[in-house]
Amino acid sequence: MQYAPLPSQSELLSLFDYRDGVLYWKTSGRKRIKNQRAGHLDLLSGYDYVRVNNKLLRVHRLIWCMFYGYEPSEIDHINRNKADNRIENLREVSRSENNYNHPLRIDNTSGVRGVSWNKIKNKWRVYINVKKQRLELGYFNDFELACLVAEEARDRYHKVST
């Protein structure tokens, strides 16, 4: 996904203080007060946003740049909470690694990622997506076994380097 380019690390450090995943303004100015929390939570997307140089930017991207001095193409919230912008909850990932950490789809009926009921075979189907390819891992009579196979496959194929 394309984002508006971020200000430089030095500009961000001059604008904000970082405290436990939250940005605070360092100076007062138009529509901002020194030591006041910067930005707002967008309830629709779940992300914190702040306006800098008349551009609306995601807070977690600013925090990453403040700490590391560059902007990666993808940043993952490890605990899946998009509003938890503590630096220890953020990691640089590839697009596919970021997708591994998404919450369950709304149409998932088994409650487990990669496990679905196959009506024709009357068995639990287990599959996993790896690098845009679907790997079929088999059919199982036992739900717990199917869940275990799916979990082991995720542990093997969906390792995210941190």
Z-matrix of the N, CA and C atoms (Angstrom, degrees):
N
C 1 1.455
C 2 1.515 1 108.79
N 3 1.314 2 116.83 1 138.50
C 4 1.457 3 122.15 2 178.79
C 5 1.523 4 110.19 3 -86.86
N 6 1.302 5 115.68 4 133.37
C 7 1.462 6 121.83 5 177.14
C 8 1.518 7 108.38 6 -120.36
N 9 1.338 8 115.81 7 157.33
C 10 1.461 9 119.52 8 174.09
C 11 1.516 10 107.58 9 -62.29
N 12 1.334 11 118.14 10 140.39
C 13 1.465 12 119.81 11 179.76
C 14 1.536 13 110.53 12 -59.35
N 15 1.319 14 114.79 13 141.28
C 16 1.465 15 120.02 14 -179.22
C 17 1.515 16 110.61 15 -82.76
N 18 1.322 17 116.69 16 154.66
C 19 1.465 18 119.48 17 170.00
C 20 1.527 19 109.17 18 -63.10
N 21 1.309 20 116.58 19 166.70
C 22 1.462 21 120.63 20 -179.88
C 23 1.527 22 110.67 21 -67.34
N 24 1.321 23 115.61 22 161.89
C 25 1.455 24 120.98 23 177.91
C 26 1.526 25 110.44 24 -58.30
N 27 1.325 26 117.23 25 -42.94
C 28 1.470 27 119.62 26 -179.03
C 29 1.524 28 111.77 27 -64.87
N 30 1.339 29 117.04 28 -37.40
C 31 1.469 30 119.64 29 177.50
C 32 1.529 31 110.70 30 -66.72
N 33 1.324 32 116.63 31 -41.88
C 34 1.467 33 119.98 32 178.68
C 35 1.527 34 110.94 33 -63.11
N 36 1.332 35 116.39 34 -42.44
C 37 1.470 36 120.03 35 179.28
C 38 1.522 37 112.07 36 -66.21
N 39 1.321 38 117.05 37 -26.62
C 40 1.473 39 119.57 38 176.92
C 41 1.530 40 111.82 39 -80.38
N 42 1.345 41 116.97 40 -23.08
C 43 1.461 42 120.88 41 -178.42
C 44 1.527 43 113.39 42 -89.39
N 45 1.353 44 116.47 43 -36.35
C 46 1.460 45 120.18 44 -168.22
C 47 1.521 46 113.32 45 -126.76
N 48 1.323 47 113.62 46 150.38
C 49 1.455 48 123.31 47 163.28
C 50 1.519 49 106.15 48 -104.98
N 51 1.316 50 116.32 49 142.47
C 52 1.459 51 121.97 50 177.74
C 53 1.518 52 107.57 51 -108.43
N 54 1.349 53 116.05 52 128.52
C 55 1.463 54 121.41 53 174.20
C 56 1.516 55 109.12 54 -140.43
N 57 1.331 56 115.50 55 110.66
C 58 1.465 57 122.86 56 173.78
C 59 1.530 58 113.30 57 49.37
N 60 1.318 59 116.50 58 49.27
C 61 1.458 60 121.19 59 174.87
C 62 1.516 61 115.38 60 86.60
N 63 1.327 62 117.05 61 5.54
C 64 1.466 63 121.16 62 -178.17
C 65 1.521 64 108.77 63 -124.38
N 66 1.329 65 115.91 64 140.15
C 67 1.466 66 121.01 65 175.46
C 68 1.523 67 109.65 66 -97.56
N 69 1.329 68 114.81 67 140.27
C 70 1.466 69 122.53 68 177.04
C 71 1.518 70 108.02 69 -126.77
N 72 1.334 71 115.53 70 141.93
C 73 1.457 72 120.48 71 179.43
C 74 1.521 73 110.05 72 -66.79
N 75 1.333 74 116.31 73 137.20
C 76 1.465 75 120.90 74 176.71
C 77 1.519 76 111.71 75 -85.39
N 78 1.326 77 115.81 76 -25.24
C 79 1.463 78 120.08 77 -178.24
C 80 1.522 79 110.08 78 -134.47
N 81 1.307 80 115.32 79 160.04
C 82 1.468 81 120.58 80 173.97
C 83 1.512 82 109.02 81 -88.96
N 84 1.297 83 115.35 82 153.85
C 85 1.460 84 120.56 83 179.56
C 86 1.508 85 108.54 84 -173.66
N 87 1.333 86 115.58 85 -161.56
C 88 1.460 87 119.72 86 178.02
C 89 1.515 88 110.26 87 -57.86
N 90 1.304 89 116.86 88 120.79
C 91 1.465 90 123.98 89 175.05
C 92 1.529 91 113.38 90 59.22
N 93 1.325 92 117.93 91 24.55
C 94 1.460 93 119.75 92 175.04
C 95 1.524 94 109.85 93 -144.89
N 96 1.303 95 115.08 94 149.10
C 97 1.464 96 121.97 95 -177.56
C 98 1.521 97 108.49 96 -125.92
N 99 1.313 98 116.76 97 133.75
C 100 1.456 99 122.69 98 -179.78
C 101 1.534 100 109.64 99 -53.70
N 102 1.320 101 115.42 100 136.40
C 103 1.477 102 124.75 101 179.59
C 104 1.523 103 113.88 102 68.82
N 105 1.327 104 117.59 103 7.10
C 106 1.465 105 120.59 104 175.41
C 107 1.528 106 108.98 105 -90.17
N 108 1.322 107 115.91 106 147.00
C 109 1.466 108 120.69 107 178.42
C 110 1.524 109 109.22 108 -57.01
N 111 1.317 110 115.67 109 134.34
C 112 1.460 111 121.53 110 -179.92
C 113 1.523 112 109.21 111 -92.75
N 114 1.305 113 116.02 112 136.16
C 115 1.451 114 120.74 113 173.35
C 116 1.514 115 114.22 114 89.37
N 117 1.324 116 113.27 115 -169.90
C 118 1.467 117 121.02 116 -177.55
C 119 1.525 118 109.56 117 -152.89
N 120 1.310 119 115.58 118 157.83
C 121 1.455 120 122.17 119 176.88
C 122 1.524 121 108.50 120 -91.01
N 123 1.322 122 116.05 121 125.45
C 124 1.455 123 121.24 122 175.31
C 125 1.526 124 107.53 123 -89.40
N 126 1.315 125 116.69 124 111.45
C 127 1.462 126 120.91 125 -174.56
C 128 1.524 127 112.81 126 -65.89
N 129 1.306 128 117.39 127 -27.37
C 130 1.461 129 120.53 128 -179.27
C 131 1.526 130 111.48 129 -71.16
N 132 1.319 131 117.31 130 -47.37
C 133 1.472 132 120.58 131 -177.98
C 134 1.522 133 112.55 132 -89.82
N 135 1.335 134 117.11 133 -26.30
C 136 1.457 135 120.66 134 -177.22
C 137 1.514 136 113.92 135 88.76
N 138 1.336 137 117.95 136 -3.18
C 139 1.463 138 122.16 137 -178.59
C 140 1.525 139 111.23 138 -94.56
N 141 1.343 140 115.33 139 151.73
C 142 1.461 141 121.86 140 169.22
C 143 1.521 142 107.94 141 -85.48
N 144 1.337 143 116.31 142 136.75
C 145 1.453 144 122.01 143 178.53
C 146 1.527 145 109.43 144 -125.87
N 147 1.329 146 115.68 145 152.36
C 148 1.463 147 121.08 146 173.24
C 149 1.532 148 107.29 147 -141.92
N 150 1.324 149 115.72 148 146.93
C 151 1.469 150 120.79 149 179.52
C 152 1.525 151 109.05 150 -95.30
N 153 1.339 152 115.07 151 122.79
C 154 1.463 153 122.03 152 177.62
C 155 1.521 154 107.40 153 -132.23
N 156 1.336 155 116.18 154 129.33
C 157 1.472 156 121.20 155 -178.74
C 158 1.524 157 111.13 156 51.51
N 159 1.323 158 115.41 157 40.70
C 160 1.460 159 123.46 158 177.90
C 161 1.535 160 113.53 159 64.69
N 162 1.339 161 116.80 160 21.89
C 163 1.462 162 121.01 161 176.24
C 164 1.521 163 107.76 162 -122.30
N 165 1.323 164 115.69 163 136.74
C 166 1.459 165 121.53 164 177.86
C 167 1.529 166 108.11 165 -85.49
N 168 1.347 167 115.98 166 120.39
C 169 1.461 168 121.10 167 -174.23
C 170 1.522 169 110.30 168 -125.82
N 171 1.317 170 116.24 169 149.42
C 172 1.462 171 121.29 170 177.78
C 173 1.529 172 109.72 171 -77.15
N 174 1.319 173 114.97 172 131.50
C 175 1.462 174 121.19 173 -174.68
C 176 1.523 175 111.79 174 -61.66
N 177 1.328 176 118.60 175 -39.53
C 178 1.468 177 118.83 176 -177.40
C 179 1.520 178 111.82 177 -63.02
N 180 1.323 179 117.86 178 -30.60
C 181 1.466 180 120.92 179 178.02
C 182 1.527 181 110.32 180 -71.65
N 183 1.329 182 116.39 181 -37.02
C 184 1.465 183 120.05 182 177.33
C 185 1.524 184 110.53 183 -65.92
N 186 1.320 185 116.20 184 -43.60
C 187 1.465 186 120.63 185 -179.74
C 188 1.518 187 109.98 186 -61.77
N 189 1.315 188 117.51 187 -44.25
C 190 1.460 189 120.56 188 178.79
C 191 1.532 190 109.98 189 -57.89
N 192 1.314 191 116.11 190 -47.99
C 193 1.463 192 120.91 191 -178.60
C 194 1.535 193 111.13 192 -64.40
N 195 1.324 194 117.75 193 -36.67
C 196 1.470 195 120.73 194 177.57
C 197 1.524 196 110.80 195 -62.31
N 198 1.322 197 117.15 196 -38.62
C 199 1.465 198 121.21 197 -177.50
C 200 1.528 199 112.76 198 -81.37
N 201 1.339 200 116.92 199 -41.83
C 202 1.460 201 120.04 200 -169.72
C 203 1.527 202 114.50 201 -111.59
N 204 1.320 203 117.77 202 -11.42
C 205 1.456 204 120.29 203 173.87
C 206 1.506 205 116.36 204 82.67
N 207 1.324 206 117.74 205 5.86
C 208 1.464 207 120.15 206 177.80
C 209 1.526 208 108.69 207 -148.12
N 210 1.318 209 114.74 208 168.24
C 211 1.459 210 121.35 209 -178.34
C 212 1.528 211 109.69 210 -115.66
N 213 1.329 212 117.86 211 109.63
C 214 1.467 213 118.89 212 177.35
C 215 1.520 214 110.99 213 -74.41
N 216 1.325 215 116.30 214 163.50
C 217 1.467 216 118.53 215 179.73
C 218 1.524 217 111.41 216 -71.89
N 219 1.350 218 118.17 217 -32.27
C 220 1.468 219 121.26 218 -179.69
C 221 1.522 220 109.95 219 -134.79
N 222 1.324 221 115.93 220 136.19
C 223 1.455 222 123.07 221 174.31
C 224 1.519 223 107.17 222 -127.05
N 225 1.327 224 116.05 223 133.14
C 226 1.455 225 122.06 224 -178.53
C 227 1.519 226 109.87 225 -109.02
N 228 1.329 227 116.57 226 137.70
C 229 1.464 228 122.22 227 169.50
C 230 1.525 229 106.29 228 -87.70
N 231 1.316 230 116.80 229 109.15
C 232 1.461 231 121.65 230 -171.53
C 233 1.524 232 111.90 231 -55.76
N 234 1.344 233 117.12 232 -43.21
C 235 1.472 234 119.81 233 -177.18
C 236 1.531 235 112.72 234 -87.55
N 237 1.318 236 117.66 235 9.28
C 238 1.471 237 125.62 236 177.59
C 239 1.527 238 114.08 237 69.44
N 240 1.323 239 118.32 238 4.32
C 241 1.460 240 121.53 239 177.76
C 242 1.527 241 107.92 240 -92.61
N 243 1.332 242 116.31 241 106.32
C 244 1.464 243 121.39 242 -175.25
C 245 1.526 244 113.30 243 -64.91
N 246 1.321 245 117.50 244 -18.16
C 247 1.462 246 120.63 245 179.94
C 248 1.533 247 112.18 246 -93.43
N 249 1.333 248 117.47 247 -4.46
C 250 1.467 249 121.53 248 179.19
C 251 1.524 250 108.37 249 -91.50
N 252 1.323 251 115.85 250 93.64
C 253 1.459 252 121.50 251 -172.70
C 254 1.524 253 113.73 252 -100.82
N 255 1.340 254 117.44 253 23.65
C 256 1.458 255 119.60 254 174.24
C 257 1.525 256 108.30 255 -62.96
N 258 1.317 257 116.87 256 138.14
C 259 1.458 258 120.27 257 -175.04
C 260 1.519 259 111.53 258 -58.77
N 261 1.346 260 117.77 259 -32.52
C 262 1.465 261 119.49 260 179.17
C 263 1.524 262 112.60 261 -72.70
N 264 1.337 263 117.81 262 -9.72
C 265 1.459 264 122.03 263 176.87
C 266 1.525 265 111.86 264 -97.62
N 267 1.323 266 117.50 265 0.18
C 268 1.460 267 121.79 266 -178.07
C 269 1.525 268 109.63 267 -110.58
N 270 1.339 269 115.44 268 142.63
C 271 1.462 270 119.49 269 174.82
C 272 1.516 271 109.28 270 -147.50
N 273 1.319 272 114.82 271 148.48
C 274 1.457 273 120.93 272 176.24
C 275 1.520 274 108.25 273 -80.82
N 276 1.330 275 116.07 274 131.41
C 277 1.458 276 121.49 275 -177.83
C 278 1.523 277 109.71 276 -141.23
N 279 1.315 278 115.21 277 167.70
C 280 1.462 279 120.31 278 170.67
C 281 1.531 280 107.83 279 -81.66
N 282 1.314 281 117.16 280 170.94
C 283 1.461 282 121.24 281 178.70
C 284 1.530 283 110.46 282 -60.70
N 285 1.329 284 117.42 283 -45.08
C 286 1.464 285 118.68 284 -178.40
C 287 1.527 286 110.98 285 -68.00
N 288 1.333 287 118.53 286 -37.02
C 289 1.461 288 120.76 287 176.39
C 290 1.528 289 110.47 288 -63.11
N 291 1.325 290 116.79 289 -38.56
C 292 1.458 291 120.42 290 178.15
C 293 1.529 292 110.23 291 -63.58
N 294 1.309 293 116.69 292 -37.86
C 295 1.467 294 120.46 293 179.16
C 296 1.522 295 112.22 294 -67.12
N 297 1.331 296 118.02 295 -29.41
C 298 1.461 297 120.74 296 178.70
C 299 1.521 298 111.46 297 -60.82
N 300 1.311 299 117.35 298 -29.42
C 301 1.455 300 121.59 299 -173.78
C 302 1.532 301 113.12 300 -95.88
N 303 1.316 302 117.47 301 10.28
C 304 1.467 303 120.14 302 178.39
C 305 1.521 304 110.12 303 -70.68
N 306 1.326 305 116.86 304 150.79
C 307 1.470 306 119.23 305 175.56
C 308 1.531 307 110.60 306 -66.77
N 309 1.322 308 115.95 307 168.22
C 310 1.463 309 120.41 308 178.24
C 311 1.522 310 111.15 309 -57.49
N 312 1.300 311 115.06 310 145.25
C 313 1.462 312 119.47 311 175.48
C 314 1.524 313 109.24 312 -67.23
N 315 1.303 314 116.48 313 152.39
C 316 1.462 315 121.52 314 -177.23
C 317 1.528 316 111.50 315 -67.04
N 318 1.335 317 117.38 316 -25.20
C 319 1.464 318 120.11 317 -179.13
C 320 1.538 319 112.93 318 -92.05
N 321 1.338 320 117.29 319 8.36
C 322 1.463 321 120.69 320 177.35
C 323 1.526 322 108.78 321 -74.15
N 324 1.334 323 116.69 322 122.08
C 325 1.469 324 120.28 323 -176.89
C 326 1.523 325 113.21 324 -101.34
N 327 1.339 326 117.98 325 -17.19
C 328 1.464 327 119.54 326 -179.46
C 329 1.526 328 111.52 327 -84.04
N 330 1.324 329 116.55 328 -22.94
C 331 1.457 330 119.99 329 -175.94
C 332 1.515 331 113.45 330 85.05
N 333 1.323 332 116.73 331 2.40
C 334 1.462 333 121.62 332 -178.91
C 335 1.526 334 108.39 333 -130.77
N 336 1.318 335 116.44 334 131.31
C 337 1.462 336 121.10 335 179.16
C 338 1.526 337 109.53 336 -66.41
N 339 1.327 338 116.41 337 130.44
C 340 1.456 339 121.49 338 176.45
C 341 1.519 340 114.75 339 84.91
N 342 1.332 341 117.25 340 7.44
C 343 1.467 342 120.99 341 178.48
C 344 1.525 343 108.12 342 -125.16
N 345 1.344 344 115.67 343 127.31
C 346 1.464 345 119.47 344 178.37
C 347 1.531 346 109.16 345 -144.01
N 348 1.314 347 115.17 346 156.64
C 349 1.465 348 120.63 347 -179.77
C 350 1.516 349 109.11 348 -86.76
N 351 1.329 350 116.78 349 128.80
C 352 1.451 351 121.92 350 176.77
C 353 1.526 352 108.02 351 -100.89
N 354 1.324 353 116.52 352 111.45
C 355 1.469 354 121.61 353 -175.42
C 356 1.521 355 112.20 354 -68.09
N 357 1.301 356 117.59 355 -32.02
C 358 1.465 357 120.65 356 -177.87
C 359 1.532 358 110.82 357 -69.72
N 360 1.334 359 116.20 358 -44.56
C 361 1.475 360 120.06 359 -177.82
C 362 1.526 361 112.44 360 -92.09
N 363 1.325 362 117.02 361 -8.27
C 364 1.469 363 121.31 362 -175.87
C 365 1.527 364 111.66 363 52.59
N 366 1.322 365 114.59 364 45.21
C 367 1.463 366 120.93 365 179.31
C 368 1.529 367 109.09 366 -142.94
N 369 1.341 368 114.20 367 163.31
C 370 1.460 369 120.80 368 176.01
C 371 1.528 370 108.78 369 -83.40
N 372 1.321 371 115.64 370 124.89
C 373 1.464 372 122.33 371 178.99
C 374 1.523 373 108.16 372 -93.65
N 375 1.331 374 116.61 373 135.92
C 376 1.461 375 121.09 374 177.86
C 377 1.527 376 108.52 375 -120.73
N 378 1.321 377 116.18 376 132.25
C 379 1.457 378 122.34 377 -179.77
C 380 1.528 379 108.34 378 -148.47
N 381 1.319 380 115.08 379 163.90
C 382 1.457 381 120.94 380 177.68
C 383 1.524 382 107.62 381 -148.50
N 384 1.321 383 116.63 382 146.38
C 385 1.459 384 121.16 383 175.99
C 386 1.524 385 108.91 384 -102.06
N 387 1.336 386 115.58 385 127.41
C 388 1.454 387 121.90 386 -179.86
C 389 1.520 388 108.20 387 -134.47
N 390 1.307 389 116.56 388 120.63
C 391 1.470 390 122.37 389 178.58
C 392 1.529 391 111.70 390 49.31
N 393 1.313 392 115.00 391 51.35
C 394 1.462 393 123.55 392 176.70
C 395 1.530 394 113.94 393 67.16
N 396 1.319 395 118.04 394 13.45
C 397 1.456 396 122.32 395 177.29
C 398 1.521 397 109.06 396 -119.02
N 399 1.320 398 117.02 397 137.88
C 400 1.466 399 121.24 398 176.51
C 401 1.520 400 109.06 399 -91.04
N 402 1.334 401 115.28 400 124.48
C 403 1.465 402 121.31 401 175.17
C 404 1.519 403 108.14 402 -102.56
N 405 1.308 404 116.77 403 122.14
C 406 1.462 405 121.89 404 176.28
C 407 1.524 406 107.73 405 -85.64
N 408 1.319 407 117.18 406 124.29
C 409 1.461 408 121.35 407 -175.20
C 410 1.517 409 113.11 408 -104.79
N 411 1.314 410 117.50 409 -4.40
C 412 1.455 411 119.66 410 173.98
C 413 1.516 412 114.31 411 124.37
N 414 1.336 413 113.57 412 179.00
C 415 1.462 414 122.74 413 179.93
C 416 1.526 415 108.07 414 -120.77
N 417 1.335 416 116.17 415 140.52
C 418 1.455 417 120.71 416 -173.85
C 419 1.526 418 110.63 417 -136.63
N 420 1.317 419 116.07 418 141.50
C 421 1.462 420 121.11 419 174.95
C 422 1.525 421 110.90 420 -73.67
N 423 1.319 422 116.20 421 -34.57
C 424 1.456 423 122.33 422 -173.40
C 425 1.538 424 110.72 423 -96.03
N 426 1.328 425 116.39 424 123.45
C 427 1.463 426 121.77 425 -178.92
C 428 1.528 427 111.41 426 -62.24
N 429 1.346 428 117.18 427 -44.09
C 430 1.468 429 120.75 428 -178.20
C 431 1.530 430 110.99 429 -61.71
N 432 1.333 431 116.65 430 -39.94
C 433 1.459 432 120.44 431 177.97
C 434 1.530 433 110.41 432 -65.39
N 435 1.330 434 116.83 433 -41.92
C 436 1.461 435 120.78 434 178.02
C 437 1.525 436 110.11 435 -60.52
N 438 1.335 437 116.75 436 -42.40
C 439 1.469 438 120.87 437 178.76
C 440 1.525 439 110.91 438 -63.45
N 441 1.308 440 116.69 439 -40.93
C 442 1.463 441 121.34 440 179.72
C 443 1.525 442 111.11 441 -64.43
N 444 1.325 443 117.13 442 -43.41
C 445 1.466 444 121.17 443 177.98
C 446 1.526 445 110.03 444 -62.02
N 447 1.330 446 117.44 445 -43.24
C 448 1.467 447 121.04 446 179.04
C 449 1.527 448 110.84 447 -63.45
N 450 1.329 449 116.75 448 -43.05
C 451 1.467 450 120.80 449 -179.66
C 452 1.530 451 111.18 450 -64.13
N 453 1.326 452 116.99 451 -43.87
C 454 1.463 453 120.43 452 178.66
C 455 1.530 454 111.22 453 -63.69
N 456 1.319 455 117.00 454 -37.79
C 457 1.464 456 120.19 455 178.47
C 458 1.527 457 110.56 456 -66.87
N 459 1.332 458 116.96 457 -41.47
C 460 1.475 459 119.54 458 176.77
C 461 1.522 460 110.45 459 -62.18
N 462 1.329 461 116.73 460 -42.99
C 463 1.467 462 120.00 461 178.95
C 464 1.532 463 110.96 462 -61.84
N 465 1.319 464 116.19 463 -36.41
C 466 1.472 465 119.84 464 -178.25
C 467 1.522 466 112.55 465 -77.37
N 468 1.333 467 117.29 466 -46.55
C 469 1.451 468 120.91 467 -172.09
C 470 1.530 469 114.94 468 -96.86
N 471 1.294 470 118.13 469 -21.99
C 472 1.462 471 120.74 470 -175.21
C 473 1.519 472 112.70 471 -106.07
N 474 1.291 473 116.74 472 31.21
C 475 1.461 474 119.60 473 175.46
C 476 1.515 475 108.29 474 -64.71
N 477 1.320 476 115.10 475 131.41
C 478 1.455 477 121.10 476 177.00
C 479 1.510 478 106.55 477 -109.19
N 480 1.317 479 115.77 478 121.41
C 481 1.467 480 118.88 479 178.86
C 482 1.514 481 109.54 480 -71.02
N 483 1.315 482 116.83 481 131.32
C 484 1.465 483 120.42 482 -179.79
C 485 1.501 484 110.40 483 -119.00
